[in-house]
Amino acid sequence: MKLTDKRVEEIVTDAIGDDVIKILRFLKGKRDVSEFKISSKLKMDIQEVRNVLYRMHNINLVSYKRKKDNKKGWYISYWTFNKSRVKELLKKMNTEKLERFRERLHVESSNLNSFFMCPKTCTRMDFHNATAYSFRCPECGNLMQQQDNTKTISFLKEKIREIEAVA
């Protein structure tokens, strides 16, 4: 599967956040770029740049080399974006989503029609918790109504099929 630049950005944004995009675009196609160069070219604070780079490094999207500046005695990190790791990240994210959807499907299926929801959609809870609140919404005090969760179950099954089709 070929990943377009736009899709790479979407995946990385989903994994880490929107603030990564500027640095991701800057690093694309470059090797061993100084964190100070990134900071000055993008007009970002060095601490902000490092924060983003460390978050990217935590999920193996960037690698770095540290070299000592002989004049100042500081260590400078040189960063490289590893586009090949994005596919692995996507696979990991899909596996985690699939696991969460399957777990939620199990809970929904094993508690068919035993969920209660506030008419203002403040909260949704199972029978046990609803009885603890006397079937009243803890947020607004409205009487909670029994929810037919067959649509939720269908939705979860569809999401599971979608992820399995991609995987």
URSULGI-V687987 format. One record per backbone hydrogen bond with DSSP energy under -1.0 kcal/mol. CO is the residue of the C=O (numbers start at 1). NH is the residue of the N-H. If there is no record, write none. Layout:
CO/NH
CO/NH
//
This chain:
4/8
5/9
6/10
7/11
8/12
9/13
10/14
11/15
12/16
17/20
18/21
20/24
21/25
22/26
23/27
24/28
27/30
33/79
34/38
35/39
36/40
37/41
38/42
39/44
45/49
46/50
47/51
48/52
49/53
50/54
51/55
52/56
53/57
54/58
56/61
57/60
61/82
63/80
65/78
67/76
69/73
74/69
76/67
77/35
78/65
79/33
80/63
82/85
83/86
85/89
86/90
87/91
88/92
89/93
90/94
91/95
92/96
93/97
94/98
95/99
96/100
97/101
98/102
99/103
100/104
101/105
102/106
103/107
104/108
105/109
106/110
111/114
114/127
115/147
116/125
117/145
118/121
123/118
125/116
126/130
127/131
128/132
129/133
130/135
131/134
133/136
135/144
137/141
142/137
145/117
149/153
150/154
151/155
152/156
153/157
154/158
155/159
156/160
157/161
158/162
159/163
160/164
161/165
162/166
163/167
//
